[in-house]
Amino acid sequence: MQHYYVNKQAQKNGEHEVHTPRCTYLPEGDDGIYLGAFVTCKEALEAARAHFEKVNGCSWCCGACHSG
C-alpha cells in the first residue's frame, strides 16, 4: 500500500494533484491533505474527490493516474 496526499492549491487548470510522499512536488506543511494508504492511485483519486471536484494524479509520482 502507498500513502497519498492531495495539494490544496489548484494548478492553473483548476485541478488538485495527488502525490506520494517521495514526490519532488509533494505539497509542504499545511498545503496538502493526507488522503490515506491505498493499493492503487485510482483509489487515492476517489478519496481526493471528497475534498475537491477536479483532481488528477501527479505526472511524476502517479503517472498511471495522470490524465494529460
VMD Tcl script that draws the C-alpha trace (Angstrom):
set ca {
  {0.00 0.00 0.00}
  {1.11 3.54 -0.73}
  {0.36 6.75 1.15}
  {-1.15 9.65 -0.80}
  {-1.67 13.39 -0.38}
  {-3.63 15.97 -2.37}
  {-2.45 19.51 -2.91}
  {-4.79 22.19 -1.51}
  {-3.55 24.64 -4.15}
  {-5.08 24.02 -7.55}
  {-2.98 24.02 -10.71}
  {-3.64 26.68 -13.36}
  {-6.21 24.36 -14.94}
  {-8.12 24.10 -11.65}
  {-7.04 20.54 -10.81}
  {-5.68 19.46 -7.43}
  {-2.82 16.98 -7.82}
  {-2.45 13.74 -5.88}
  {1.10 12.84 -4.76}
  {3.07 10.14 -2.96}
  {5.42 11.01 -0.04}
  {8.66 10.79 -2.06}
  {7.49 13.09 -4.85}
  {9.50 16.24 -5.57}
  {6.20 18.09 -5.97}
  {4.65 16.90 -2.69}
  {2.95 19.89 -1.04}
  {4.76 21.11 2.06}
  {3.29 21.68 5.51}
  {-0.35 22.72 5.52}
  {-0.51 22.88 1.70}
  {-1.53 19.24 1.45}
  {-4.20 16.91 2.80}
  {-3.29 13.37 3.77}
  {-5.68 11.01 1.96}
  {-4.57 7.71 3.47}
  {-2.95 4.50 2.26}
  {-4.34 2.81 -0.84}
  {-3.49 -0.12 -3.09}
  {-3.89 1.97 -6.26}
  {-3.67 5.63 -7.20}
  {-7.20 5.38 -8.57}
  {-8.44 4.79 -5.03}
  {-6.48 7.85 -3.90}
  {-8.10 9.96 -6.64}
  {-11.54 8.88 -5.40}
  {-10.57 9.91 -1.87}
  {-9.31 13.27 -3.18}
  {-12.70 13.87 -4.84}
  {-14.20 14.03 -1.35}
  {-12.21 17.28 -0.96}
  {-12.09 18.72 -4.48}
  {-14.14 18.26 -7.63}
  {-11.24 18.41 -10.09}
  {-8.34 16.08 -9.22}
  {-5.55 14.46 -11.19}
  {-2.57 12.25 -10.46}
  {0.87 13.88 -10.50}
  {2.66 13.06 -13.74}
  {5.88 12.30 -11.80}
  {4.71 10.08 -8.95}
  {1.21 8.97 -10.05}
  {1.72 8.61 -13.77}
  {-0.79 5.76 -14.03}
  {-3.49 8.17 -12.81}
  {-2.37 11.28 -14.65}
  {-4.58 12.43 -17.48}
  {-2.80 14.79 -19.84}
}
mol new
graphics top color blue
foreach p $ca { graphics top sphere $p radius 0.5 }
foreach p [lrange $ca 0 end-1] q [lrange $ca 1 end] { graphics top cylinder $p $q radius 0.2 }
display resetview
